[in-house]
């Protein structure tokens, strides 16, 4: 039984970092859209404006939910990765 399980910790760690970067990029987009939407308020009024701003708020809320989901996914990948490393380091003691 000379076969070993080999984990590519660098790839998993990189994935976790990439996910965190994507969440940060999405947050920048959210903040930009929010700022632009707020800056339109003085130029856009009436019933159409009310419907537009309500739709924008709903879209921004959905985007914020997605950002939280992506961020949580990155955190989960990182936690599982850390747990895999710890388990891998400790498992050898079971066979002594």
FIROZA-18438 format. One line per 3 residues: number of its first residue (from 1); their letters; for each residue x negated, z negated, y negated of N, C-alpha, C. Coordinates in nm, 2 decimals. Example, Ala and Ser with C-alpha at 12.3 -4.5 7.8 and 13.67 -1.06 7.14 Angstrom:
2
1> AS> -1.32/-0.78/0.57/-1.23/-0.78/0.45/-1.32/-0.78/0.33  -1.28/-0.71/0.22/-1.37/-0.71/0.11/-1.29/-0.79/0.00
This chain:
96
1> XXX> -0.08/0.00/0.12/0.00/0.00/0.00/-0.09/0.00/-0.12  -0.16/0.11/-0.15/-0.25/0.12/-0.26/-0.18/0.18/-0.38  -0.06/0.21/-0.37/0.01/0.27/-0.49/0.04/0.16/-0.59
4> XXX> 0.03/0.20/-0.72/0.06/0.10/-0.82/0.16/0.16/-0.92  0.24/0.07/-0.97/0.33/0.11/-1.08/0.26/0.11/-1.21  0.26/0.22/-1.28/0.19/0.23/-1.40/0.29/0.25/-1.52
7> XXX> 0.28/0.16/-1.61/0.36/0.16/-1.73/0.29/0.23/-1.85  0.35/0.31/-1.92/0.29/0.37/-2.04/0.33/0.29/-2.16  0.27/0.18/-2.18/0.31/0.08/-2.29/0.29/0.15/-2.42
10> XXX> 0.19/0.23/-2.44/0.18/0.30/-2.57/0.29/0.39/-2.61  0.34/0.46/-2.51/0.46/0.55/-2.53/0.58/0.47/-2.57  0.61/0.36/-2.50/0.73/0.28/-2.52/0.71/0.21/-2.66
13> XXX> 0.59/0.16/-2.69/0.57/0.10/-2.82/0.59/0.20/-2.93  0.54/0.32/-2.91/0.56/0.43/-3.01/0.70/0.46/-3.03  0.78/0.46/-2.92/0.92/0.49/-2.93/0.99/0.38/-3.01
16> XXX> 0.96/0.26/-2.99/1.01/0.15/-3.07/0.98/0.17/-3.22  0.86/0.20/-3.25/0.82/0.23/-3.39/0.89/0.35/-3.45  0.91/0.45/-3.37/0.98/0.57/-3.42/1.13/0.54/-3.45
19> XXX> 1.19/0.46/-3.37/1.33/0.42/-3.39/1.34/0.34/-3.52  1.25/0.25/-3.54/1.25/0.17/-3.66/1.23/0.25/-3.78  1.14/0.35/-3.77/1.12/0.45/-3.88/1.25/0.53/-3.91
22> XXX> 1.31/0.57/-3.81/1.44/0.65/-3.83/1.55/0.56/-3.89  1.56/0.44/-3.85/1.65/0.35/-3.92/1.62/0.33/-4.07  1.49/0.32/-4.10/1.45/0.30/-4.24/1.48/0.43/-4.32
25> XXX> 1.46/0.55/-4.26/1.49/0.67/-4.32/1.64/0.69/-4.35  1.72/0.65/-4.25/1.87/0.65/-4.26/1.91/0.56/-4.38  1.85/0.44/-4.39/1.88/0.35/-4.50/1.85/0.41/-4.63
28> XXX> 1.74/0.48/-4.64/1.70/0.55/-4.77/1.81/0.65/-4.80  1.86/0.73/-4.70/1.96/0.82/-4.73/2.09/0.75/-4.78  2.12/0.64/-4.71/2.24/0.56/-4.75/2.23/0.52/-4.89
31> XXX> 2.11/0.46/-4.93/2.09/0.41/-5.06/2.10/0.53/-5.17  2.04/0.64/-5.14/2.05/0.76/-5.23/2.19/0.81/-5.25  2.27/0.82/-5.14/2.41/0.86/-5.15/2.49/0.76/-5.23
34> XXX> 2.47/0.63/-5.20/2.54/0.53/-5.27/2.51/0.54/-5.42  2.38/0.55/-5.46/2.34/0.56/-5.60/2.41/0.69/-5.67  2.40/0.80/-5.60/2.46/0.92/-5.65/2.61/0.91/-5.67
37> XXX> 2.67/0.85/-5.57/2.82/0.83/-5.57/2.86/0.74/-5.69  2.78/0.64/-5.71/2.81/0.54/-5.82/2.79/0.61/-5.95  2.69/0.70/-5.96/2.66/0.77/-6.09/2.77/0.87/-6.13
40> XXX> 2.85/0.91/-6.03/2.96/1.01/-6.06/3.08/0.94/-6.12  3.09/0.81/-6.11/3.21/0.74/-6.15/3.25/0.77/-6.30  3.16/0.78/-6.39/3.19/0.81/-6.53/3.23/0.95/-6.55
43> XXX> 3.20/1.04/-6.46/3.23/1.19/-6.48/3.36/1.23/-6.40  3.40/1.15/-6.31/3.50/1.19/-6.21/3.61/1.09/-6.21  3.73/1.12/-6.26/3.84/1.03/-6.27/3.97/1.09/-6.22
46> XXX> 4.07/1.01/-6.20/4.20/1.06/-6.16/4.23/1.03/-6.01  4.34/1.09/-5.96/4.38/1.07/-5.82/4.28/1.13/-5.73  4.23/1.24/-5.76/4.13/1.31/-5.68/4.00/1.22/-5.67
49> XXX> 3.97/1.17/-5.78/3.85/1.08/-5.78/3.86/0.96/-5.69  3.98/0.90/-5.70/4.01/0.78/-5.62/4.00/0.81/-5.47  4.06/0.92/-5.43/4.05/0.97/-5.29/3.90/1.00/-5.25
52> XXX> 3.83/1.06/-5.34/3.69/1.10/-5.31/3.61/0.97/-5.29  3.62/0.87/-5.39/3.54/0.75/-5.38/3.58/0.67/-5.26  3.70/0.67/-5.22/3.75/0.60/-5.10/3.68/0.66/-4.97
55> XXX> 3.68/0.80/-4.97/3.62/0.87/-4.86/3.47/0.85/-4.85  3.41/0.84/-4.97/3.26/0.82/-4.98/3.23/0.68/-4.92  3.31/0.58/-4.96/3.29/0.44/-4.92/3.31/0.43/-4.76
58> XXX> 3.41/0.50/-4.71/3.43/0.50/-4.57/3.31/0.57/-4.50  3.26/0.68/-4.55/3.15/0.75/-4.49/3.02/0.66/-4.50  3.00/0.59/-4.61/2.89/0.50/-4.63/2.89/0.38/-4.53
61> XXX> 3.01/0.33/-4.51/3.03/0.22/-4.42/3.00/0.27/-4.28  3.04/0.39/-4.24/3.01/0.44/-4.11/2.86/0.47/-4.09  2.80/0.51/-4.20/2.65/0.53/-4.20/2.58/0.40/-4.18
64> XXX> 2.63/0.30/-4.25/2.57/0.17/-4.24/2.58/0.11/-4.10  2.70/0.13/-4.04/2.72/0.09/-3.90/2.62/0.16/-3.81  2.60/0.29/-3.83/2.50/0.37/-3.75/2.36/0.32/-3.77
67> XXX> 2.32/0.28/-3.89/2.19/0.23/-3.92/2.17/0.10/-3.84  2.27/0.01/-3.84/2.26/-0.11/-3.77/2.25/-0.09/-3.62  2.32/0.01/-3.57/2.31/0.04/-3.43/2.17/0.09/-3.39
70> XXX> 2.12/0.19/-3.47/1.99/0.24/-3.45/1.88/0.13/-3.45  1.90/0.04/-3.55/1.80/-0.07/-3.57/1.81/-0.16/-3.45  1.93/-0.19/-3.40/1.94/-0.28/-3.29/1.88/-0.22/-3.16
73> XXX> 1.90/-0.08/-3.15/1.84/-0.01/-3.04/1.69/-0.03/-3.04  1.63/-0.01/-3.16/1.49/-0.02/-3.17/1.44/-0.16/-3.13  1.51/-0.26/-3.18/1.48/-0.40/-3.15/1.49/-0.42/-2.99
76> XXX> 1.60/-0.37/-2.93/1.62/-0.39/-2.79/1.50/-0.32/-2.71  1.47/-0.20/-2.75/1.35/-0.13/-2.68/1.23/-0.22/-2.69  1.20/-0.27/-2.81/1.08/-0.35/-2.83/1.09/-0.48/-2.75
79> XXX> 1.20/-0.55/-2.74/1.22/-0.67/-2.66/1.20/-0.64/-2.51  1.26/-0.53/-2.46/1.25/-0.50/-2.32/1.10/-0.46/-2.29  1.04/-0.39/-2.39/0.90/-0.36/-2.37/0.81/-0.48/-2.36
82> XXX> 0.83/-0.58/-2.45/0.75/-0.70/-2.45/0.78/-0.78/-2.32  0.90/-0.78/-2.28/0.94/-0.85/-2.15/0.87/-0.79/-2.03  0.87/-0.65/-2.03/0.80/-0.58/-1.92/0.65/-0.61/-1.92
85> XXX> 0.59/-0.62/-2.03/0.45/-0.66/-2.04/0.43/-0.80/-1.98  0.51/-0.89/-2.03/0.50/-1.03/-1.98/0.52/-1.04/-1.83  0.62/-0.97/-1.78/0.65/-0.98/-1.64/0.53/-0.92/-1.56
88> XXX> 0.48/-0.80/-1.61/0.37/-0.74/-1.54/0.25/-0.83/-1.54  0.22/-0.90/-1.64/0.11/-0.99/-1.65/0.13/-1.11/-1.56  0.25/-1.16/-1.54/0.28/-1.28/-1.46/0.30/-1.25/-1.31
91> XXX> 0.34/-1.13/-1.28/0.38/-1.11/-1.14/0.27/-1.12/-1.04  0.15/-1.10/-1.08/0.03/-1.11/-0.99/0.02/-1.25/-0.93  0.06/-1.35/-1.00/0.05/-1.49/-0.95/0.14/-1.52/-0.83
94> XXX> 0.24/-1.44/-0.81/0.34/-1.46/-0.70/0.28/-1.42/-0.57  0.17/-1.34/-0.57/0.12/-1.29/-0.44/-0.02/-1.36/-0.41  -0.05/-1.46/-0.48/-0.18/-1.53/-0.45/-0.16/-1.64/-0.34
